[in-house]
Amino acid sequence: MKGTLWVDDDGNVTRCTIENPTALALAECADPRMHQRDVAQTLAFALEAGQRDEVDWDRVAAAAIGRWSRPGWTRIKRLAWTGKCWPKEDGR
């Protein structure tokens, strides 16, 4: 993933963005090694970084539906928007 990190004077990352969240999500939809959770994490990251308007939701939806069907796209959106795509603190 290519993007930008902003770091404060103490070296802590304060903000980050994905260079092209649409392209990344489309590539993940096309890659048979990737799963719905991977796409959801990319979209969740974009949402958390304030890049909602930079995602071409129609193109990503078409790619996800083409691979996983409409219920799969619904699952991806739910995971991304709720943040449930990330591992839990206890590793489960």
C-alpha positions in Angstrom: 0.0 0.0 0.0 1.3 3.4 -0.9 0.4 6.5 1.0 1.5 9.3 3.2 2.3 9.4 6.9 2.3 12.6 9.0 4.6 12.5 12.0 4.8 14.8 15.0 8.0 16.2 16.5 8.3 13.1 18.8 8.1 10.7 15.8 4.5 9.6 16.4 2.3 9.0 13.4 -0.5 11.5 13.6 -2.3 10.9 10.3 -2.0 8.7 7.3 -3.7 8.3 3.9 -3.8 5.8 1.1 -2.5 7.0 -2.2 -5.4 5.6 -4.3 -8.0 3.8 -2.2 -10.2 3.0 -5.2 -7.3 1.3 -7.1 -6.3 -0.6 -4.0 -9.8 -1.9 -3.3 -10.3 -2.9 -7.0 -6.9 -4.7 -7.0 -7.9 -6.6 -3.8 -11.3 -7.6 -5.4 -9.4 -8.9 -8.4 -6.8 -10.8 -6.4 -7.9 -14.4 -5.6 -5.7 -14.4 -2.5 -7.6 -11.5 -1.0 -10.8 -11.9 1.1 -13.8 -9.7 1.9 -12.1 -8.7 5.2 -9.1 -7.4 3.2 -11.3 -5.1 1.1 -13.2 -4.0 4.2 -10.0 -3.1 5.9 -8.9 -1.0 3.0 -12.2 0.8 2.9 -12.3 1.3 6.7 -8.8 2.7 6.6 -9.9 5.2 3.9 -12.9 6.2 5.9 -10.9 6.6 9.1 -8.3 8.8 7.1 -11.1 11.1 5.9 -10.9 9.8 2.3 -14.6 8.8 1.9 -14.9 11.1 -1.2 -11.8 9.6 -2.8 -13.3 6.1 -3.0 -15.3 5.4 -6.2 -17.9 3.4 -4.4 -19.8 2.4 -7.6 -16.7 0.9 -9.1 -15.7 -0.9 -5.9 -19.3 -2.1 -5.5 -19.3 -3.5 -9.0 -16.0 -5.3 -8.5 -17.0 -6.8 -5.2 -20.5 -7.9 -6.4 -18.8 -9.4 -9.5 -16.6 -11.5 -7.3 -18.7 -12.2 -4.2 -22.3 -11.3 -5.0 -24.5 -8.5 -3.6 -24.6 -10.1 0.0 -20.8 -10.2 -0.1 -20.7 -6.5 -0.9 -23.2 -5.8 1.9 -20.9 -7.7 4.3 -17.8 -5.8 3.2 -19.6 -2.4 3.7 -20.9 -3.5 7.1 -17.4 -4.6 8.2 -15.8 -1.4 6.9 -18.4 1.1 8.3 -18.5 -0.6 11.8 -14.8 -1.2 12.0 -15.4 -4.9 12.8 -12.9 -5.8 10.0 -10.0 -5.2 12.4 -8.6 -7.9 14.7 -9.8 -7.7 18.3 -7.3 -6.6 21.0 -7.0 -10.2 22.4 -6.0 -11.5 18.9 -9.3 -13.2 18.1 
